[in-house]
Amino acid sequence: MDEGRKKERRSLGSRFLGAVERAGNRLPHPITLFVLLSLAVVVISALCQALGVSAAGELVSGGALAETRVEAVSLLTREGLAWMLTSAVTNFTGYVPLGTVLVAMLGVGIAEESGLISAALRRAVQAAPRRLITPVIVFLGVMSNVATDAGYVVLIPLGALVFRACGRHPLAGLAAAFAGVSGGFSANLIVGALDPMFAGITQAAAQMVDPDYQVSAACNWYFLIASTFLITILGTVITDKVVEPRLGAWEERGEEGLPDALGNRERRALRRAGLTALLFVLTVALLCLPKDSFLRNENGQLVGSPASPLLDGVIVLIALLFFLPGVVYGRAAGTLRGERAVCEALGRTMASMGSYVALAFVAAQFIEYFSYTRLGTILAIRGADFFRSAGVGLIPLMLLFVLFSAFLNLFMGSASAKWNILAPVFVPMFMLLDYTPELAQLAYRIGDSCTNIITPLMSYYAVIVSYARRYDRKAGIGTLTATMLPYSLCFLVFWSLLLVAWLLLGWPIGPGAGIRL
């Protein structure tokens, strides 16, 4: 009887996710969809300006707070039309994921073309217990956030390759890595590049109430350490028990299959590539040691504010970490003979990114249109005003704020932009209620992470769809959303429960950062 009920629940869940996937896949091609969304923003902006839609609030600007009235800006004006025409190219070239992905792929592509990645994965799969593959990928995804966006362009496609090498569905590996990288965006065992940025915004908002209040970059560290293990466990369970069973068995397709064993020449080439990678890492580490190293920021820090050249240049370093061993492997294994072969491999890699480049152009226009019209800012301020007036207790208030942040993230992707808008409202409000600014920041970061993996407005969403299409040509926004929805809901529920438990226990959320002032 119990088994029958379990099958019924699985069937209902499977049907629901199938409906989400079918509905999403009925949407137009992603390029067409972003064109339509851009046109919708143009029309809505004109209507909002004609109706005088606006919102007022304290915003952080240049490190200072100022009362600002934000009014909707129409794109159907002389200035708006001129802006759309003259900014189209800079919108595209300024689209951050574009350069990040293409630069990283120059290195990763050589490693793939030479056969290094396949060889390394086969070797790793043979040596590692397969039962640990899922938690390792999710955990590495969470930890990759210390290097800002590196996980999106490196770990997610590697997660798919690792699963495929194990005979498992590569989309499940992609989903596990995506869940760790993006769903676990606000968890880590160490203080990363984003923590000083959040702390600076929070401190500016807190000083509206207390001019001497200081916020540390490590203010959420204790909670984020616990969150790392929570996300790893949840991501593993959802991947193995929900996502992969729904995807079904993976059937190798043609040349995508991986041989079972490495030949002598491959093993020798792999050792040389591994030695090259080790020497590169040691060289970078040694360059970081001097106090006046060019890899440190102006304060002599590798991690801190402002961001160090080490963190700012991490994508180039990652590209080199794949490129150099890839070339060494290719020469030793005979897959890349001479510099001409390397250059041709680079060309093939860039050619394979053509569909992504086309999609990036229209996605960049939509994101910039939304920013120019100030519609996202108005939505955030008005929602914050409503939330500010709610007279509820600590736990309900924090849970509502988590949900509000998660909902807002569906429409406005930039974590720093949203916190710049919300912090001047919620931080002072929470302080007047005797709650610390660090707690407000923590609740925001939980909500901001959970829905990253289900919103097409997340800047890397188009990239992940492109990765998925390598293994399922019919995959679209609906496929990815349906696959990631269980992660998003589960993370939101259990991460919120962890927050509730933390509040009830009254534990500090970071060094010197409590719950109440």
Number of C-alpha atoms within 10 A of each C-alpha: 6 7 8 9 10 11 12 12 12 14 12 12 15 17 12 13 21 17 14 18 20 16 14 18 20 11 13 13 13 18 17 14 15 23 17 15 18 21 15 12 19 22 14 19 24 19 16 17 17 12 10 12 15 19 19 15 20 20 25 22 13 8 13 13 18 13 11 13 13 18 18 24 27 25 23 17 11 9 12 18 14 12 14 18 10 11 15 16 14 11 21 20 15 14 19 15 20 19 15 18 23 20 19 23 24 20 26 28 25 30 27 19 21 28 19 27 22 20 23 19 19 20 17 14 16 14 9 10 9 12 9 10 17 23 23 17 30 34 25 18 31 29 23 23 25 22 18 18 20 22 23 23 23 22 22 28 24 21 27 25 24 25 24 23 24 16 15 20 24 26 28 29 29 26 29 34 33 30 33 34 31 27 30 34 27 28 31 26 17 16 20 23 22 21 21 21 16 23 22 18 27 28 23 25 28 27 19 17 14 13 11 9 14 15 21 19 23 20 26 26 23 18 21 24 18 15 23 22 18 19 27 24 15 19 30 24 16 20 26 17 11 18 24 21 14 17 14 11 11 16 12 15 8 6 6 12 13 16 11 10 12 14 12 10 13 20 18 15 23 26 17 16 25 18 14 20 20 14 13 17 14 12 11 14 11 11 15 18 12 11 14 14 17 14 22 23 20 15 14 16 19 21 23 20 18 16 21 21 17 21 21 15 13 18 25 17 18 19 24 19 21 25 24 18 27 32 26 24 31 27 19 21 21 14 17 23 14 12 11 10 16 21 13 13 20 18 14 14 20 15 11 11 15 11 12 19 20 12 20 25 20 22 27 24 23 23 21 19 25 20 14 19 24 20 25 18 25 21 15 22 23 15 15 21 16 9 16 15 9 11 10 10 9 18 15 13 17 22 20 17 21 26 22 19 28 22 16 19 24 17 17 24 21 14 18 13 13 20 23 24 21 28 26 26 21 24 27 22 19 22 20 12 14 13 18 21 30 31 25 23 21 22 22 26 23 28 27 31 25 30 27 28 28 25 21 21 20 21 21 23 22 22 22 22 21 20 19 25 13 14 18 14 9 10 18 24 26 23 21 25 22 23 26 26 19 19 30 22 14 16 24 21 14 15 22 20 13 15 22 17 13 15 19 11 9 12 14 19 23 20 13 12 21 19 19 17 13
